[in-house]
Amino acid sequence: MEPLESTSAATTATTATTATTATTPNAPSPSVSPTTARPPSRRSRVGARPVPGGKLLIAAYAVVWIIVLLLVVRVFRRQSTVESSVQALEGLIRKAAKTREKGGAPKKDDAP
C-alpha cells in the first residue's frame, strides 16, 4: 500500500506547485514563451481602443481647416480688390504723365 500513498503524495505536490504558479502574478504563462510570442499585427491594433476625446479631436481639426480655408478665400478676395485699385491708379498716373508731356498742368478735378 505504500506505493499508492507515495503516488498520491506526488500528485498533491504537483497540484500544489501548479496552484502556486497560477496565483503568482508575475509568473510567465507556460503556453507562451517570450521568444515565440509575436507582437500583434497592425491590423489587429487599428480600432482596438478608441482614442479618448477622438470625436472632439476630429471636430477641432475640422474647425481649424475651415478657418484656414476662410482666411485663404478672404486674402484672395482682398488681393483682387487691391489689384483693381492698383490698375486704376496706374491708369491715373499714365493720364497725368501724358498731360505733362503735352505741356499742360493736370487739372485739380482729375486728381482723386
Contacts in CASP RR format, 6 or more apart in sequence:
PFRMAT RR
TARGET T0000
AUTHOR 0000-0000-0000
METHOD contacts of the structure
MODEL  1
MEPLESTSAATTATTATTATTATTPNAPSPSVSPTTARPPSRRSRVGARP
VPGGKLLIAAYAVVWIIVLLLVVRVFRRQSTVESSVQALEGLIRKAAKTR
EKGGAPKKDDAP
21 27 0 8 1.000
21 30 0 8 1.000
28 34 0 8 1.000
51 57 0 8 1.000
92 110 0 8 1.000
92 111 0 8 1.000
92 112 0 8 1.000
95 110 0 8 1.000
96 106 0 8 1.000
96 110 0 8 1.000
99 105 0 8 1.000
99 106 0 8 1.000
99 110 0 8 1.000
100 106 0 8 1.000
END
